[in-house]
Amino acid sequence: MMTQAANPNPMSAVWYLLLIVLSCMAVVGGKGVKWKLLNLLIILGFMAGGIAVAFALGAWGGSGEIAGHLAFVLMPLMGCVGAFGCIRRNKRREKATAQPAPRE
């Protein structure tokens, strides 16, 4: 039997699954090794930013336990934001480099 302390947020599994799917879409959608690596670094940077925000809020609030719970929630959420931004940038880059159809 799983206790509430083991999984503080039942929606966390959904956020982590969404993070994996969006991250894969962003990395695979990058053209060339340079953009694939850059997309991965952007996603990891956003995830680190989520952890940093969580611990800053925990330090500001004076509770390290709350910071851990916030980090568990904010890290995949911010990672999803970064992955979605990478997907949007990939699509814009594809649209900008697409050759227009010749006019007759």
C-alpha positions as CSV (number, residue, x, y, z in Angstrom):
1,M,0.0,0.0,0.0
2,M,1.4,3.4,-1.0
3,T,1.4,6.1,1.5
4,Q,0.7,9.7,0.9
5,A,4.3,10.6,1.9
6,A,5.8,8.4,-0.8
7,N,4.0,10.3,-3.6
8,P,2.9,13.8,-2.4
9,N,1.2,14.6,-5.6
10,P,-0.7,12.0,-7.6
11,M,-0.5,14.2,-10.8
12,S,3.3,14.1,-10.6
13,A,3.4,10.9,-12.7
14,V,1.4,12.7,-15.4
15,W,3.9,15.6,-15.4
16,Y,6.9,13.3,-15.6
17,L,5.3,11.4,-18.5
18,L,4.5,14.6,-20.3
19,L,8.1,15.8,-19.7
20,I,9.5,12.7,-21.3
21,V,7.2,12.9,-24.3
22,L,7.7,16.6,-24.9
23,S,11.5,16.3,-24.4
24,C,11.7,13.5,-26.9
25,M,9.7,15.5,-29.4
26,A,11.9,18.5,-28.9
27,V,15.2,16.7,-29.2
28,V,14.2,14.6,-32.2
29,G,12.7,17.6,-33.9
30,G,16.0,19.5,-33.9
31,K,17.9,19.6,-37.2
32,G,21.4,18.4,-36.8
33,V,23.4,17.5,-33.7
34,K,23.9,21.1,-32.7
35,W,20.2,21.8,-32.4
36,K,19.4,18.5,-30.7
37,L,22.1,19.2,-28.1
38,L,21.0,22.8,-27.6
39,N,17.3,21.7,-27.2
40,L,18.4,19.2,-24.5
41,L,20.5,21.8,-22.7
42,I,17.6,24.3,-22.8
43,I,15.2,21.7,-21.3
44,L,17.8,20.8,-18.6
45,G,18.3,24.5,-17.9
46,F,14.6,25.0,-17.4
47,M,14.4,22.0,-15.1
48,A,17.3,23.4,-13.0
49,G,15.5,26.7,-12.9
50,G,12.4,25.0,-11.5
51,I,14.5,23.4,-8.8
52,A,16.2,26.8,-8.0
53,V,12.8,28.5,-7.7
54,A,11.5,25.8,-5.4
55,F,14.5,26.0,-3.1
56,A,14.4,29.8,-3.2
57,L,10.8,29.8,-2.1
58,G,11.6,27.2,0.5
59,A,14.5,29.3,1.9
60,W,12.3,32.4,1.8
61,G,9.5,30.5,3.7
62,G,12.0,29.0,6.1
63,S,11.1,25.3,5.5
64,G,13.4,22.9,3.7
65,E,10.7,20.2,3.6
66,I,8.4,22.4,1.5
67,A,11.3,23.2,-0.8
68,G,11.7,19.5,-1.6
69,H,8.1,19.1,-2.3
70,L,8.0,22.2,-4.5
71,A,11.1,21.0,-6.4
72,F,9.4,17.7,-7.1
73,V,6.5,19.5,-8.7
74,L,8.2,22.5,-10.3
75,M,11.1,20.6,-12.0
76,P,9.0,18.7,-14.5
77,L,6.6,21.6,-14.9
78,M,9.4,24.0,-16.0
79,G,11.0,21.2,-18.1
80,C,7.7,20.9,-20.0
81,V,7.7,24.7,-20.6
82,G,11.2,24.5,-21.9
83,A,10.5,21.5,-24.1
84,F,7.4,23.2,-25.5
85,G,9.4,26.3,-26.3
86,C,12.0,24.1,-28.1
87,I,9.2,22.5,-30.2
88,R,7.8,25.9,-31.1
89,R,11.3,27.1,-32.1
90,N,11.9,24.0,-34.2
91,K,8.6,24.5,-36.1
92,R,9.4,28.2,-36.7
93,R,12.9,27.4,-38.0
94,E,11.4,24.8,-40.4
95,K,8.9,27.2,-41.6
96,A,11.5,30.0,-42.1
97,T,13.9,27.7,-44.1
98,A,11.1,26.1,-46.2
99,Q,11.4,26.9,-49.9
100,P,8.4,28.6,-51.3
101,A,6.6,26.9,-54.2
102,P,7.7,28.3,-57.6
103,R,5.1,30.5,-59.3
104,E,3.9,29.7,-62.8
